[in-house]
Amino acid sequence: MSTDVQRLSEAMPVLHELWACPIEIGLAIWLLADELGLALLGPVIVSILAVSLVSAVASRMASAQKEWLAEIQTRVSVTTKSLQAMKSVKMLGLISVVSHTVERLRKSEIKLSVRSRRLMAYGIICGNVTDIFAPGAAFAIYVLMSTYYNGQQLTASPAYTILSLISLLASPTKVLINFAIPQVMISIGCFDRIQDYLLSVSRRDDRLLAPTASRADCASVGEAALVRDNSNTQDVELKTLSPGTYQPISTAVGTSSVRVANCTLAWEDSTQPVINDVSFEVYAGLTMLVGKVGCGKTSLIKGLLGEIQSTKGHVFLDSGEIAFVDQSPWVYHGTLRENIIGMSIFEHGFYSKVIDACALHEDFENLVQGDSTQVGSAGSGLSGGQKLRVVSTQPFPHTCG
């Protein structure tokens, strides 16, 4: 969105020209009417023709700009992902493949930019029409009227006055045509992209909470009964850490915590399914998911988390919250404490226990600002082990919608 916002901000300074330029043009026409009379029709017709031409061109600028920016977005996204995985790219010998892909995307981007640039060039040409043809049209009509009607001679004094007034007419017309109308049309296209992005569904969660009455009745959806108990004062070092005790719906022995019924998972409705028609139940205790590389283990887990859409079947959970530890630590730009707390409320006692369990006290002592130290972009200020220990302390859950 940075490019869209930049285009939008560039249009702001010329936005007021949309109402200021017509006022200047109206004043110039009024002054020219006293000097030229009917000969005023010459520059007025030229100006109207120029504005009409640039309006026709500007109507296509929004769509051309949107297509160009979409291609920029694709190229930047692929380039960023390639740089992030550069170690793997080199080890697999895919440098030439990646470079050719980025080069192809860049050529496609340049090809789409040509259309947008060509439309802008047409707009500039139309903007110069008034400067070039308006004086000639005015003097031609003035001379014809002097010759056949009033017999007045065109002298240097009225000629310089007319040229000055035509300049007053051409200048705001040029600003309106070359800058105001094209920039506004381009900003409209960028605004549409920003609006589509903000109004788009960021995540569609098809999971359901298991019914409280019966597991057999999968048609109804119950509410998660989560009860938090903060009275636990037991020493929790080297034990499961939690700010409280969550009591899910299914507490009876033998009932499943996760139930998947004829579930098919796909990243989008139009794409090929990554998991096809699976059914199973997961009970309380240790469960391990094993399989060969690329068989869909991670995709299945992401389906249980609601990160992949369910195109068929259902995923039932007995609790509205699931804790998840990803393969790659996710650290956002902020302080160490902010990364550890996440979305939870700061509780000093529980925070201290978490720091002890993850052996972060020594790290804080070696840092000048302690847990107020900025971790940098994507945790660039932390080592790999520190990233893992900071992420492992994050207590906020992955919530089922």
CORQUIWO-V746702 format. One record per pair of residues at least 24 apart in sequence whose C-alpha atoms are under 7 Angstrom apart, sorted by the first residue. I is the first residue (numbers start at 1). J is the second residue. If there is no record, write none. Layout:
i = [I	I]
j = [J	J]
This chain:
i = [1	4	7	7	8	8	11	11	11	14	14	15	17	17	18	18	21	21	21	24	25	25	25	28	28	28	29	32	32	35	36	39	39	39	40	42	42	42	42	43	43	43	43	46	46	46	47	50	50	50	50	51	53	54	54	54	57	57	58	58	58	61	61	61	61	62	62	62	62	63	64	64	65	65	65	66	66	67	68	68	68	71	72	75	75	75	123	123	124	127	127	127	128	130	131	135	135	204	205	205	205	206	206	206	207	207	207	207	208	208	208	209	209	209	209	209	210	210	210	212	224	224	224	224	225	237	238	243	248	248	249	249	250	255	256	256	256	256	257	257	257	257	257	258	258	258	258	259	259	259	260	260	260	261	261	261	262	262	262	263	263	263	263	264	264	264	264	265	265	265	265	265	266	266	266	266	267	267	268	269	275	320	320	321	321	321	321	322	322	322	323	323	324	329	329	329	330	331	331	331	332	332	332	333	333	333	333	333	334	334	334	335	335	335	335	335	336	336	336	336	336	337	337	340	340	340	340	341	341	342	342	343	344	354	358	358]
j = [194	190	187	190	187	190	183	184	187	179	180	180	176	180	176	180	172	173	176	172	169	172	173	165	168	169	169	162	165	162	142	138	141	142	138	134	137	138	141	134	135	137	138	130	133	134	130	126	127	129	130	177	126	123	126	177	119	123	181	182	185	116	119	185	186	185	186	188	189	189	115	116	116	186	189	189	190	112	109	112	113	109	109	102	105	106	177	178	178	174	177	178	174	170	170	163	166	309	306	309	401	306	309	310	306	314	315	316	315	316	317	316	317	318	319	320	316	317	318	249	248	249	319	320	249	357	357	350	318	319	318	319	318	283	281	282	283	284	282	283	284	317	318	282	316	317	318	315	316	317	314	315	316	313	314	315	312	313	314	310	312	313	314	310	311	312	313	303	308	309	310	311	308	309	310	311	308	309	309	311	300	399	400	397	398	399	400	397	398	399	397	398	398	387	388	391	391	378	379	391	377	378	379	375	376	377	378	379	374	375	376	371	372	373	374	375	371	372	373	374	375	371	372	390	391	393	394	394	395	394	396	396	396	393	389	393]
